[in-house]
């Protein structure tokens, strides 16, 4: 199993950024066409990204500092629903919020696709999290990866 990590800085306080990780409208402002979120431990994490359903549950919520969800794709042999873990840590900094992302328990075959996805979506979170419009999302996974 492998891990993907990255970090971004957002010109907004953690309380504002937190909503983009825990609300349907917030999530779809930067990632996915559809979200159905229930941000409590054991609650539903359901986001459709580029036509691919990501399914899991909220594992840990610490407003406004930390969000941990399980992540995977229904019917996938490589990464079934809830098989990996995505953690967002929000830290106040002088310019707003540092978001540290850690996507763990990824099968090696899934790392390139998820790295490409996060490299696309995190800059969109920088824009949306600061109150901007990230614009329409035309991202599509590479043909051999769903992440």
Secondary structure, 3 states (H helix, E strand, C coil): CEEEEEEEEECCCHHHHHHHHHCHHHHHCCCCCEEEECCCCCCEEEEEECCEEEEEEEEEEECCCEEEEEECCCCCCCCCCCCEEEEEEEEEECCEEEEEEEEEEECHHHHHHHHHHHHHHHHHHHHHHCCCCCCCCCCCCCCCCCC
